[in-house]
């Protein structure tokens, strides 16, 4: 995903670009925004921008065609990792961790990066179960960052909805934020940041994502889905 794919959000895009251009990339950042907003989309575009191999020093966006961009756009780059809330399902009857749901996650996000937790739970067939980032995920997180980046400049870990972390997982993340592994960037994407541990909040750089305006949504529906403008505005 590129910044150009995301409607508006000009101020946040500029902030993210400048952090890279000025080489002031914080090792942990918290994209905070309401459900249905652009927080996850911006984190994905930022991840692609960070590891783009053909980006000029003053570029406004990732190139979109280098090997890193191509893999990141498909959410298949070996140095782009995801931790997301999951639960047991008919296909994953026990030990539910993010890595077992990556095929479903890629399909879910590539279809629409503006969806929420209930959409995700329905997508994986969770029925009425609640999703969370379990204590078993703590081991996975530590194992994940113990390895160096395979081919990119940065290993990037996107934690979607970290407010749903089990205390053991939250403590594992906190330890990593206190002693960050080299060349590893954590992007936390939260819809309810007030539910995070204060110690985690204190160690991340906030990225405030405003909700889309009615004009943003109207234009998006009109151009992306060919909805007539009057109906899109309605």
C-alpha positions, 0 to 999 in steps of 0.5 A, spaced: 500 500 500 502 506 498 500 513 501 497 515 495 492 509 496 489 512 502 484 518 501 486 525 504 490 524 511 495 529 508 498 531 515 499 524 518 502 522 511 507 528 511 509 527 518 511 519 517 515 521 510 519 527 514 521 521 520 524 517 514 527 523 510 530 526 517 532 519 519 528 520 525 524 513 525 522 512 532 523 504 534 516 504 536 510 508 534 502 508 536 497 509 530 491 511 534 485 512 531 477 510 531 475 503 528 473 504 520 479 509 520 486 509 516 490 507 522 492 500 519 492 503 512 497 508 514 501 503 518 502 499 512 503 504 507 509 507 512 512 500 512 512 500 505 515 507 504 520 505 510 523 499 506 522 501 499 529 500 495 528 505 490 526 511 494 529 518 492 531 522 498 525 527 497 520 522 495 513 523 497 511 515 496 514 508 496 516 507 488 511 501 488 515 497 483 521 494 487 522 487 490 520 490 497 514 494 495 511 488 491 512 483 496 510 488 502 504 490 497 502 483 497 503 483 505 508 477 503 515 480 505 519 476 510 521 482 514 513 485 515 510 481 521 503 481 524 501 480 531 493 480 531 487 478 535 485 471 534 481 465 537 480 458 536 476 456 530 474 450 526 480 450 522 485 452 528 482 448 534 488 449 539 494 454 540 491 459 536 496 464 535 497 469 529 502 465 525 496 460 524 492 465 521 496 469 516 493 467 509 486 469 512 489 476 515 492 477 508 486 476 504 482 480 509 486 486 509 487 486 502 480 486 501 479 492 505 484 495 510 479 499 514 475 493 517 474 492 525 475 487 530 468 484 529 469 483 521 475 480 522 472 475 527 467 473 522 472 472 517 476 467 521 469 463 523 470 465 530 462 465 531 461 468 538 468 467 541 472 473 543 479 474 540 485 476 543 493 476 543 494 470 548 499 469 552 502 464 547 503 469 543 509 472 547 513 466 546 512 468 538 513 475 539 520 474 542 522 469 537 520 473 531 524 479 533 530 474 535 532 474 528 535 479 524 532 482 518 532 477 512 533 482 506 530 489 508 533 495 512 528 494 517 524 488 520 517 491 521 512 488 526 505 491 526 501 489 532 493 490 530 489 492 536 494 491 542 489 493 547 487 486 546 493 483 549 493 478 554 498 481 560 503 476 558 504 478 551 503 485 553 509 484 558 513 481 552 512 487 548 514 492 554 520 488 554 522 489 547 520 496 547 524 498 553 530 494 550 529 494 542 532 489 538 536 493 532 533 495 526 526 493 528 520 497 528 514 496 532 507 499 529 502 499 534 495 500 531 490 501 536 482 503 536 482 504 544 489 506 546 486 508 553 486 501 554 494 500 553 499 499 559 501 506 561 508 503 561 507 501 553 504 508 552 510 512 555 515 508 550 511 509 543 511 515 539 504 517 538 501 518 531 494 521 531 489 518 525 483 523 524 477 520 522 475 520 515 471 526 513 464 526 509 468 529 503 473 523 503 468 518 504 464 520 498 470 521 494 472 514 495 466 511 494 465 515 487 472 514 484 473 507 487 467 504 487 463 508 481 457 510 486 454 516 483 456 522 487 449 523 490 448 516 492 455 516 495 454 522 499 447 520 502 
